[in-house]
Amino acid sequence: MALAQPPKTFVPLLDHALKAYALQADRAARGARGAVAAARLFPFALDAEAWNELWDMHKAAADRLGRLQLDWMQGWLGWARYSDQIAGARTLSKFAERESNIVNQAGQLVSQQVSDWVAFVEAVEVDYLYWLTAKAAEKDAGGAS
């Protein structure tokens, strides 16, 4: 299902707010579809194959989260090493520039981590909804899981 694009108002702050609202509405609709699919599927009692698939999805998500955390930790370690070095700042202006760079790099790390986290959560939600919908369709068709 495609995301409905909000109307363009040509007021940047309002356009950003409308886009954020549309994205949240899309996420809420996806969650509702997941809840409906789960409600249709779970009364049938999942079999061993379905439980194994769920376990595999959980393991894949945990592995991806572990890689994200490792990347984040390495990013912060690199930032800490860089920020601990004061070499090259022989004037106040160079020192101020360097300190600004340190702060900007921290901001970029936080921004990247937020983006990574949101992408991770969305991917898990979409994968789970896809699986639920496919399993519910199988059950509706009278097939095994």
N, C-alpha and C positions, 0 to 999 in steps of 0.2 A: 504494500500500500504506500503510495507516494505521499510525501509530506506536502500539505497545502501551504503555498507560499502566501505570506501576509501581504496586504496591499502596501505599495511604496508610498510613503507620506512625504519624502524628501526632507524630513526633519530627522537628522541622524540619531539622536537619542531615542526618539519615538520608534524609528525603524528598528533599532537594536532591541528595544523592549518588545516590540511585536514579534520579532524573529525568535527571541527567547521564549515568549509565550507559546508560539507555534511549535517550537521544539519540545517544550514541556508537555503540551497537549498531545503531540505525537507519541511521546514516551508514555504518557498516561494511557493512551489508547492501546499501545502495544502491551502494557501491563494488564489491561482489561481483557485483551484477546488471550493472553497467557492464562489468566484466571479462568476464563470460560473453557479453554482447552483442557486445563488441569481438572476442572470440575467434570468435564465429559470423560476424561480418561481414568481418573483414579477410582471411581466406583467399580470399574472392571477388575481391580486388583492386578497390579503389575506382575508379570511373570519374571523368571530369572534373567532372561535376555534383556528385558527392559531395565531391570535393576543394574545389570552389568553396564548397559549403555549410560545410565545415569552416573554410575561410579566413574566410568571413563571420562565423561564430561566434567565431573568434579575434579578428577586428577589433572586433566588438561588445564582447567582454570587455575588450579593451585600451582601447577608448574609455571604457567605464564606469569602469575603473580610473583612467584619466587624470582623469576628472571627480571621482572620489573624492579623489585626491591633491590636486587643486586646491582642493576644499572643505576638506580637512584643513589645507592650507597657509594658506588664508584664515582658518580658525579660529585657528590658532596666531599668525598676525600680529595678529589682533584681540586675542587674549589678551596678547600682548607689549605692544601699545599700552596696554591697560588696566593691566597690571601695572607699567608704567613711570610711571604717574601716581600721585603721592602726595598730591595736593590733597585737602583735606577731612579729613585725619587730624590733628586738632589736639590730641587726647588719646591717651594710651597705649591706652585701651580701644578707641577708634575705629581706631587703627593696627592693633591686634591683630585686630579684626573685619575690616578691609580685607585684611590679609595672609591671614587664613583664607579669605576669599572668593577671593583669587587662587589659593590652593592648591586649593580646591574646584572652581573653574572649570577648572583644569588636569586635575583628576581626571575631570571631566565630558567634557572633550575626549578624553582617552584612552579613557574608557568608550565614547563614541560611535564613535570610530575602530575599536575592537575589534569593536563590534556591526556597523558598516558592513563591515568586512573579512570577518567570518564570514558575513554575509548575501551578500556578493559571491561568496565561495567556494562556498557552498551553491547559489546560483543557477547558477553555471557548472557545477557537478556535476550538478544536476538537468536543466539544458538539454542537456548533453552526453549524459546517460543517455537522455533522451527521444529525442534524435536517433539515438543508436546503436540503441535498441530498434526505432524505426520503420524504420531502414535494414535491420536484420537481418530484420525481418518482411517487408519488401519482397523481399529476397533469397530468403527461405524460400518466398515465394509465387511466385518465379520472375520477378518484375518487374524492371525496370531501376531504378537508384537514382534 
